């Protein structure tokens, strides 16, 4: 669920041109051009890390126990 949440946040932020801000900041920091795919991929990675944290905190314990 965290993956979808972070992708939705990335999509909503793109309405406010956050994607352009991210691209410009990435270019200035690392001297690399990035696309919108990189922007959404970063939100995907954050969501995956969130899911891993939830897994280790035991949030999915009951889900796996009842399956």
C-alpha positions as a Markdown table, in Angstrom:
| # | Residue | x | y | z |
|---|---|---|---|---|
| 1 | Unk | 0.0 | 0.0 | 0.0 |
| 2 | Unk | 2.9 | 2.4 | 0.7 |
| 3 | Unk | 4.1 | 1.9 | -2.9 |
| 4 | Unk | 0.8 | 3.1 | -4.3 |
| 5 | Unk | 0.6 | 5.9 | -1.8 |
| 6 | Unk | 4.0 | 7.3 | -2.7 |
| 7 | Unk | 3.3 | 7.0 | -6.4 |
| 8 | Unk | 0.1 | 8.9 | -5.9 |
| 9 | Unk | 2.0 | 11.6 | -3.9 |
| 10 | Unk | 4.5 | 11.9 | -6.8 |
| 11 | Unk | 1.6 | 12.3 | -9.3 |
| 12 | Unk | -0.1 | 14.9 | -7.2 |
| 13 | Unk | 3.2 | 16.8 | -6.7 |
| 14 | Unk | 3.7 | 16.8 | -10.5 |
| 15 | Unk | 0.6 | 18.9 | -10.8 |
| 16 | Unk | 2.5 | 21.6 | -9.0 |
| 17 | Unk | 5.6 | 21.3 | -11.2 |
| 18 | Unk | 7.6 | 19.4 | -8.5 |
| 19 | Unk | 8.9 | 17.2 | -11.2 |
| 20 | Unk | 10.7 | 20.1 | -12.8 |
| 21 | Unk | 12.1 | 21.1 | -9.4 |
| 22 | Unk | 13.4 | 17.6 | -8.9 |
| 23 | Unk | 15.0 | 17.4 | -12.4 |
| 24 | Unk | 16.7 | 20.8 | -11.9 |
| 25 | Unk | 18.0 | 19.9 | -8.4 |
| 26 | Unk | 19.3 | 16.5 | -9.6 |
| 27 | Unk | 21.0 | 18.2 | -12.6 |
| 28 | Unk | 22.7 | 20.8 | -10.3 |
| 29 | Unk | 23.7 | 18.3 | -7.7 |
| 30 | Unk | 24.9 | 15.4 | -9.8 |
| 31 | Unk | 25.4 | 17.0 | -13.3 |
| 32 | Unk | 23.0 | 14.4 | -14.8 |
| 33 | Unk | 19.9 | 14.8 | -16.9 |
| 34 | Unk | 16.9 | 13.0 | -15.6 |
| 35 | Unk | 13.5 | 12.3 | -17.1 |
| 36 | Unk | 10.0 | 11.9 | -15.6 |
| 37 | Unk | 10.6 | 8.2 | -15.4 |
| 38 | Unk | 13.4 | 8.8 | -12.9 |
| 39 | Unk | 11.1 | 11.1 | -10.9 |
| 40 | Unk | 8.5 | 8.4 | -10.5 |
| 41 | Unk | 11.1 | 5.7 | -10.0 |
| 42 | Unk | 12.4 | 7.6 | -7.0 |
| 43 | Unk | 8.9 | 7.6 | -5.5 |
| 44 | Unk | 8.6 | 3.9 | -6.2 |
| 45 | Unk | 11.8 | 3.2 | -4.4 |
| 46 | Unk | 10.7 | 5.3 | -1.4 |
| 47 | Unk | 7.4 | 3.3 | -1.4 |
| 48 | Unk | 9.3 | 0.0 | -1.5 |
| 49 | Unk | 11.5 | 1.1 | 1.4 |
| 50 | Unk | 8.3 | 2.0 | 3.3 |
| 51 | Unk | 6.8 | -1.4 | 2.6 |
| 52 | Unk | 10.0 | -3.1 | 3.9 |
| 53 | Unk | 9.9 | -1.0 | 7.1 |
| 54 | Unk | 6.3 | -1.9 | 7.6 |
| 55 | Unk | 7.1 | -5.6 | 7.1 |
| 56 | Unk | 9.9 | -5.5 | 9.7 |
| 57 | Unk | 7.6 | -3.6 | 12.2 |
| 58 | Unk | 5.1 | -6.5 | 11.9 |
| 59 | Unk | 2.3 | -4.6 | 10.1 |
| 60 | Unk | 1.8 | -7.6 | 7.8 |
| 61 | Unk | 2.0 | -10.2 | 10.6 |
| 62 | Unk | -1.7 | -10.8 | 10.7 |
| 63 | Unk | -2.1 | -10.9 | 6.9 |
| 64 | Unk | 0.5 | -13.7 | 6.6 |
| 65 | Unk | -0.8 | -15.5 | 9.7 |
| 66 | Unk | -4.4 | -15.7 | 8.3 |
| 67 | Unk | -3.4 | -16.7 | 4.8 |
